[in-house]
Each structure stands twice: as C-alpha cells, then as structure tokens.
Amino acid sequence: IPLTGGEQNIVIDQIADHVCELIPDGATLQFGIGEIPNAIARRLTHRKDLGIHSELVSDGMMALVQAGAVTNALKSIHRGKITAGFLFGSRQLYNWAHQNDTLELQRTEYVNHPFTIAQNKKMTAINAAIEVDLTGQVCADSIGSIFYSGAGGQTDFIYGASLSEGGLPVIVLPSSYQGSDGNIYSRIVAQLKPGAGVITTRNHVHYVATEYGIVDLYGRSISQRVKLLISIAHPQFRDDLTQSARKLRFI
C-alpha cells in the first residue's frame, strides 16, 4: 500500500472498521498476512467463539487465539482445531505452533477446496486486491501483464465462503495508490490494465471494501455495480469513473 505514515494507518484502520462491522461472533475466519488482516485481527479480540480455517496462519491469527477470541468451539468441521495449510510469520509464531495440539495442518488441496470451506457456517474470507474494475472483476496477482504475486487461495475461499451458511466473502483494497511518478491513481478502475489477470470473477464477487465503505455486488446489475463501486472510490476519481462508465455504456 504505497501511502506514507499516518495516511496509510488511517486507510488501513478505516477498511478494518468497515469489515469488522459485518463479522459475527462464532465466525470461522480466513485471511492472509499484511497490515489490513492484522488491523482486522486487532478489532476482533473481544469477539466470542471465533474459529480458523485458513490457507495460512499468521501472527494476527495467533494473537486472536492468545486473546481468547478464537476457541474453534463452533466450527462445523474440525471442531476445536485451527485448520490450515501452512504457517508464515515470526519466530514467535513458530514457537507457538510447536507441539500445539489445537493446530492441525492439512494438505492445501483439502483446506482450500471450496466445498470443504463451505461446510463451515459463517465462513468469513477476507482477501486483498490490486485493482477492481467497475463490473466487479478482481485483479490480485499482477500489475497489468507484470506478475506481482501468486493467486493464492483467493478464488477458493471467496467461492467457498459464498456457499457457506451465513458466509461473508470480502475483497479489501485501499481506494488509491501513489505511482512511481508521484501521482495518485485509483485502484477502482473503469477497466483493468491490459494483461491483468482476473482472480475473482464478477460473478463470484460479493463484498468489496475500501476506506470509504463496503458494498455488496452480488446479484446486482452492471449499472448497480458501477454506482456502488464508484461510491467507495476515492472522491478525486469519482467523476472520471462516472464519465468512463457512460462511455463504456455501463450506465
């Protein structure tokens, strides 16, 4: 997130606030590493009976367990256990995991299978994006044709959470970024950059959150999606996005 100091912290905190308003007690959680997941975790320390079923377990999740918010008591499968494919984080995380009988690591093809994920009630999947276009397509692994990261389990967990009873699939991203030229650009765009890959399709996306709010795109028409996404774009770009949407005949 190429913002500076306090600006970055404010954006991260605002995104986390929007997402946490929707997370209920008893939810089973999946999220990755980074400042946004950590900020979300800090806001959940007083919740009750959370569970974890995640591709990876990070320091933020460990802190939730240590705070007593995670008991795994209400998980639908692997009750009483943290279920994950791997761990990634600090030495403290690995020391905590050593001979921890509440933690079980399973094969990734099992943990990440959408129909395994969907068995957990209130499955909450929180995943980051690089940019989202006005129809709801999510790019998370490349900047145009230049690969930035791997796809990870985003597709699996967004789909699995959408099939879960009471599930909450969320895409999170700051509304803007500062380019190498010093200019500010929108992460919500009329069209993805040429060569950009689509990790979560417009047909699978549900909630999208920026620091300006959180919207639910599922089942919406293209014109409804456009208006909702523009409402959480950075105010500096909303007029341009509206004009582009009209030229593309989205609205």
N, C-alpha and C positions, 0 to 999 in steps of 0.2 A: 504494500500500500504506500505509494510514493508521496506521502504527505509529511509534514515536519512536526516534530514535538507535540505540543498541545493540540494542534489541529487533528493529528492522527488519533490521539487518545479520545478526543471528543467524538469523532466519527465512529470509532470502534464502540465506544460506550453507548452511543445512540442506537446503533444497529443491534447491539446486545439487548438493550432495553426493549426494543420492538419485538424481538424474537421471544424473549423470556415471558412476555405477557401472555403468550399462547401455550407455553409448556405447562402441563398439569402435573400435580402430584401423581406418582405411580407410572410416569412415562418411562419408556426404555429409550436410551439415548445412543445416537451415533454422531460423532463429529471428529474432525481431524485435529491437526496441530496449527498453531498460529495465534495471533492476538485476538481475533474475533472469537474463536472457540474458548480461549482462556477467559475472555471477558464474560461470555455466556456462563461458563462454569462458575465464576465468582458470584454470579447472581442467583445461582441455584443451591447454594449451600444450606439454605433453610427449608428446602423442599423435602417432601417425605416419600420414602419408598421408591426412589428412582432406581432404574436398572440400566445396565450397559450391555449392548450388543453392537459391536463396532468393528470395522476393519482393523483399526488400530486403537491402542490405549496409550494416552499421553499423560503428561504431568497434570493437565487440567482435570482429567478424569480421576487421577489418583487423589487430588485434593478434595474432590467431591466425596470420594469414599471415606477419606480421613475425617471429613466434616460430619459424617453420619447421614448425609443426604441419600447416598446410594446404599440400599440394602439388598437389592435384587429379589426382594420378597414377593413382588407382584408380577415378576416376569412370567410370560406364558410358557416359554420353553427355557430349559437350563435354569430353572428357578434356584435362587440362592447363589448363582455363579455369575461372574463377569465373563462374557464370551467375546473373544476377539481373534483376529488372525495374527497379529504381531504387536510388539510394543516399540515405541520410538520416543526418546526423550532423554532426560538427565540420568546421571548415575544414581540419584536418589530413587528415580522410578524403577530402575532395575533392581536395586536393593530391596525395595518394597515388594516387587514381584517375586523375588527369590523364595521358593517354597511357600508361596501364598496359596493356600488351598481354596480360596474363593475365586481365583483366577484360572480360567481354562482357555488355552489356545487351541483352536481348531484349524483345519485346512481352510484356506481362503475360499476355495470353490464352494465350501459348505456355508461358511459365515456370510459370504457375500451373495449367496443365491437369493434372488428376490422372494422366492416362496418360503425360504427359511426365515428371512427378515419379516415377512408379512404375518408370520404366526404370532409375533409379539404384539399385543394390544398396546395402543398409544405409542407406537413406534415413532420416534422423533429423529429425523435425519436432517442434519444441518451441513450444507456443503457450499463451498465458495465458487465464484465465477470470476473470469477475467472481464467478460462483457456479455450483455444480454441484448438481443435486438427487440424491436417493438412488437414482434409477433410472439416473443417468449422463448426463442431459441437461445440456449445457454452454451457459450464457449468457455471452457475451463482448462484446456491443455495447450493452447497455442496463442501467439500474438500474430494474427494473420497466418501465414504459412510457416512461421518460425515456432518450433515446439518449445514450450516453456516448462511443461511438466507432463506427467502421465495422467491418464484418465482416472486412475484410482477406482474407488468403488462408488463414485457419484451416481452413475446410471443405475446400479443395482439397488442402492439404498433409497434413492428418490422413488424409484418404482416400487420397491418393497414397502416403504412407509405409506405410499399411496394406497396400497392394498390392505394395509393393516386397519383393524377396527379402531377408530379414533386416532389414526395416524396423522403425522404432521411432517410433510416433506417441504424443506425450506432451502432456497438458494439465497446466499448472502453476498453482498459486494458493496464497497463504497461507491457513491454515485459518480465520482470523478477521479482523475489522476493527473499528475504532473509529468509531462513528457520530458525527454532529454533536452528538448529545446526550451524548456522553462515554461511552456504554455500549458494551460489546463484543458483537459479533454474529458468528454463524458464517457462513462462506462455503459450507460444505456444508449444504444445507437439505433439509427434507422435500419441499417443493415450491418451484419458482421463484416469484418475486414476480409478482403479477398484471401482465400486459402484457409480461413479459420474453420476449425472443426466444431461440430455440434455434439456435445457430450450428453446433454439432456434436451430432448426434442420439445417442440412447442406443445405436443400432445401429452407429454408426461409432466411438464412443469406445473407446480401448484403455487406455493407462496414464494414471493421474491421480496427481499428486504434490503433497503439502503438506510442511510441515516435519516432519510426524510419520511420513512414509514414502511409498512409492509402491506402487500396486496396479494390477493388470491386470484390467479389467472385461470384456474381450472374450469373448463366448460364455458369460458367466455368467448364471444365473437372476436374477430380480429380488431374491429373498431373499439370494442370494450377494453381489450388488452392494451391497445395503444394508449388510450386515455389513462388507464390505471398505471402503466409504466411511466408515462410522462409525469404523472403526479408525484412519483418518488425519484425522478431525475433531479439533478442539480438545477436550481432555478435559472441559472445562467444559460442553460441549454434547452429549456422547455419550449420556447418559441421556435427555435430552429428545428427541434424534433417534430413539432406540430406541422410546420411547413413541409418538412421532408415526408411526413406521413401522408399529407394531402397529395403531394406529387406522386407518391407510390400508390395512391388510391386506397390506402388503408382506412382513411376516414373521409 
